[in-house]
């Protein structure tokens, strides 16, 4: 089980959301920033770990079609850009954005 747990997720606008963690910390997330760090196999080479997508080309206005829980440890975001395979663990969300 993850050390970090989500207490509440709120959509702020079409381009961002916030997470209130069970330890009381609140963090804002911009969808374009998450898309730039997408961990899926289409965005990151599985054998070398090198990024295949160019983060500079991610549209700053990218939105989420769907955000869904993956067990008790992560979320999967389906972006309007078409990418939908990345799973963002709670640990990664805390580590990269706090």
C-alpha positions in Angstrom: 0.0 0.0 0.0 1.2 3.5 -0.8 2.5 5.7 2.0 0.6 8.6 0.4 -3.1 8.5 0.1 -5.5 10.9 -1.5 -8.2 12.4 0.7 -9.9 14.5 -2.1 -9.4 15.5 -5.7 -11.0 18.7 -7.1 -11.1 20.0 -10.6 -9.9 23.6 -10.5 -10.6 24.4 -14.2 -10.3 22.6 -17.6 -6.5 22.5 -17.3 -5.7 21.7 -13.7 -6.8 19.9 -10.5 -5.8 19.8 -6.9 -5.2 16.9 -4.5 -5.6 17.1 -0.8 -3.5 14.3 0.7 -4.4 12.5 3.9 -1.4 14.2 5.6 -3.1 17.6 5.0 -0.8 18.8 2.2 -2.7 20.3 -0.8 -1.0 20.3 -4.2 -2.1 21.8 -7.6 -1.4 19.8 -10.8 -1.5 21.2 -14.3 -2.5 18.6 -16.8 0.2 19.7 -19.4 2.9 19.2 -16.7 1.7 15.7 -16.1 1.5 15.0 -19.9 5.1 16.1 -20.2 6.1 13.5 -17.6 3.9 10.7 -18.9 5.5 7.4 -18.0 3.7 5.2 -20.6 5.5 3.0 -23.1 4.5 5.4 -26.0 6.2 8.3 -24.2 9.2 6.6 -22.6 11.4 3.8 -24.1 11.0 0.8 -21.8 14.5 -0.5 -22.3 16.5 2.7 -22.2 14.3 5.0 -20.1 14.7 7.7 -22.7 11.8 10.0 -23.3 10.3 9.5 -26.8 7.9 12.5 -26.7 9.3 16.0 -26.7 7.9 17.8 -23.6 8.3 21.1 -25.4 5.6 20.1 -27.9 3.0 19.3 -25.3 0.0 21.6 -25.7 -0.3 23.8 -22.6 -4.1 23.7 -23.1 -4.3 19.8 -22.9 -7.2 18.6 -20.9 -8.3 15.4 -19.3 -11.1 13.3 -20.8 -11.0 11.0 -17.8 -9.1 10.6 -14.5 -9.6 7.2 -12.9 -8.2 5.4 -9.9 -5.8 2.5 -10.3 -6.1 0.5 -7.2 -5.1 2.4 -4.0 -1.8 3.6 -5.4 -2.2 5.6 -8.6 -4.4 7.4 -11.1 -4.6 7.0 -14.9 -5.3 10.1 -17.0 -6.8 10.0 -20.5 -5.6 13.3 -22.1 -7.3 15.1 -25.0 -4.0 14.6 -26.9 -4.9 10.9 -27.1 -2.4 9.6 -24.6 -4.1 7.4 -22.0 -1.7 4.7 -21.0 0.3 6.5 -18.3 -0.2 5.5 -14.7 0.8 8.2 -12.2 1.6 6.6 -8.8 0.8 8.6 -5.7 4.5 8.5 -4.8 5.4 10.1 -8.2 2.8 12.7 -7.9 4.1 13.8 -4.5 7.8 13.5 -5.5 7.6 15.4 -8.8 5.2 18.2 -7.7 6.0 19.1 -4.1 
